[in-house]
């Protein structure tokens, strides 16, 4: 552990939940100029930092959200330039604190101060002088003071209020002594809890201008930014001192007005109070999921705003991920759907992988990422992001006897209401808890990082053993609380638990896949005894599944719906004859439904693969390209720019689904993007980390061309195919140091060396 000398300090007064902290220090003399300066920064809450009135970085919401009970991250920055900017004068460090996840509202039960009641700032600045002398400057109770900021309220759900009249000039300059400033006091912090970031920070990723500004039927000024995004509005305005501009945010319109009901209790509203001069506001202690904004109190009204649309800018934020995977085709709606998947991931990868970014929730639901992880690791380099989050999975599980909770970090354990309404503690649950295994396995397949898999393995093993303990005497998992095939479109809007798929079938199938993957991880890592244990567990589950659920009541798989067939086929639970029969039945169900989708969170990631594996590619494309409700493309026809939580979050008449949970930015149902990359585009790993590739496009659905590319750990891999009648031309790029297996209709398999290739079939 580093030699931490800093103290976590807190303002002696509350200062509206957004205090400023400043420390002023005299640099040592006689050692020459400072040659390097490294600043370590953390907080209880979120923090922005300056050295000598210069920002330390452009990062946002530091130190993010972790399981604060056991680990708090810190960021490290080179601030040599900022220190030197002060010349021979005093060194001033400034911190601005906000509530963030630590003390703000979390969850739909109204909980606040879940992790603590006092905000804190923590800095350790390590200086090296020209002659090699070193010194340390830290947060302490001697050199630091605290005072009010222009922020009068801040909350991730509810928004931020900024009063420009309260802005204090010079608080980051030497010699400042502002009115109302007070002292600070120390907070208890075990330095063992401090960990460096593994994942990337949250940053501004782009800006978007208004696409339309107009007056609604109710006389409200509305602004459309053309894209459902996550971030906030930067405001530039001039008006009377004390005038207030109110900004409300929402994802959709309903009856031509702002559709705020899906936000539930989240106010998602910012207030900015003008100073009388030129003001620029950025509410960086909150974020909103929105496409539309309602603006009230704009100086000069809508005419002034329309004349100066640059006065409002949507600032998009998210974790700083590098885009790696792309897809395009001859089908415009499919291309827009893929873009929606990308935007959904961007908006929900804000430090933790959340379910949604707009309502009073925004939690790290494990089921969502378990379903979406294979798509996520293709679209972006999410290796460090997921590894960081999996450390919180490990902490939460280790402190709950191996039980992986529904959300990570787990705030529901503090909630007075359990999500199923029973008030009972959480218990291991299929798919959701299985994220402890499925997510690291997806990362292993994509990146080939055995170290990351080894780090995740203890939690994988503990979870898999805990699932074994949940099984009934007959060997299947048919008891206890389960989400099951959550949000099956056939379930009533007010009862998403009522899926067509039998709970026991879904849970047992998921438990089997988990045992298989954990056994494989154990073999890779040399834990042969564990591998044998989990292989036996998988074999027992497969036998029990066959005995209890196959050929039951005249059905190939019990409950006879798309999801149970998808899981049984893809997970390998069926013998050859039953596999064939299940594929035929699944295809028949797809045709009978008019290719309307009928899967929820459990079945959606696997249904097109199940059809493909059993020789029903046409039916898989039929599901993918259907435009009626419910389907993947239906939201696109309704103007969606992200993936919805429900297949029909907006009904065909333009009204919002009456269910309580109706988000317009969830990524789970976009999990089919993984199949699009591998089967439509034709690019998949033949070995983990793309040490070798499988290039096997399977055209269908009337598409005349498609392409996909990926920045693999070895370089760019790409596939482009065109179909002219029955003539298929494939252009493939194979990265250096790898080979690819080319598998095309009507041709024997071919090995491709590194380079570019053109092949016709």
Helices and strands as residue ranges (DSSP letters): E 8-11, G 15-17, E 20-25, E 34-44, E 46-51, E 54-55, E 72-78, H 80-85, E 91-98, H 100-103, E 120-129, E 134-138, E 144-147, E 151-155, E 159-163, G 164-166, E 184-187, G 191-193, E 194-196, E 202-209, E 212-215, E 221-238, E 244-250, E 253-254, E 257-258, G 261-263, E 269-273, E 278-282, E 288-296, H 301-307, G 309-311, E 312-319, E 325-329, H 332-348, H 366-379, H 383-398, G 412-414, H 435-447, H 450-470, H 503-524, H 528-549, E 550-552, E 555-557, H 562-571, H 576-592, H 601-604, H 607-613, H 617-625, H 634-637, G 668-672, H 673-675, I 676-681, E 683-685, G 688-690, E 692-695, E 705-712, E 715-724, E 727-734, E 739-742, E 750-752, E 755-760
